[in-house]
């Protein structure tokens, strides 16, 4: 009875590593997570790989973060969140082509999740592809109409397409949903509206 209360060595290492991670001591945290891989633990290996990957990504070492995230993916190839997070890492490396294919794979694995579509939309907005961005945002919104960033991004896309009434409607919804940085989105829409008036 008593032995079941004893913490496994790997679990103790992960607890220590997690506490260090919270204190932003990423190198030390990673040492504990890596040690846990060689100890008895209740944590699945792919979860530990993700913890290690997160340490590297917090330090801006995206190559190592990607390598560890790929190891996790090998163990859980059907885990949509692994594809999403790997895609975000590639975006941070400015490799949007790889990120795009990973976002699409995430959408394929879990088509009812709006996150891959919203993420693809963000990628398309960055590359200036407003038609595809709009399509992805509308899909994400059909799946969940209460995501603040989707409405904020829709406002910008509609404004870039010259549809300012729709842009204003989306800004209002984004504001109601308490979107982060709403003032920046409003500023961009207003700037696009002014440019449109100036060019006419």
C-alpha positions, 0 to 999 in steps of 0.5 A: 500500500505504502509503495504506491505513494512513492513518486517514480524517479522519472515523475520526480524529475519531471516535477522538478523540471516543470518548476524550473520551466515555470521560473524560465530556467530552461537549460536546467529544466531540460536536464531534468526532462532528459533525465526522466527519459532514462527513469521509470515514469508514468509520463509517456515518452512523447510527452517528455519529448514535447517538454524538451522541445518547449524548452528549446523553443522558449530559448529561440532554438527552433532547430532543436525544438523541431527535432524533439517535436518530430520525435514526439510525432513519430510516437503519436503520428495521429496527434493533430496538436503535434502537427499544429505545434510543429507548424508554428515552429516552422513559422518562427523559422520563416519556413511557411511552405513547410508550416502550410503543409503541416497545418493542412495535415492537422486539418485533415486529421481533425477537420472539426477543429477550427485551429488549423484553418485559423492558422492557415489564414494567418499564414495566408494573410502574411503572404498577401493571399487574401482569397485563401485567407478569407476561405480559411477564416470562414471555415474556422468561423463555421466551426466555432463563431466565438474565436476573437482572433478569427473575427479580428483577422476577418476584419483585416481581410475584408478591409484589404478586399475593400469590403469595409462594411463587413470589416466593421461588422467583424471588428465589432464582433471581435471587440465583443469577444474581447480580442487581444490587441483590438486597437491594432486591428482597428488601426489597420482597418482605418488605415486601409479605409483612408488609403482606399478613399485617397486612391479614389 
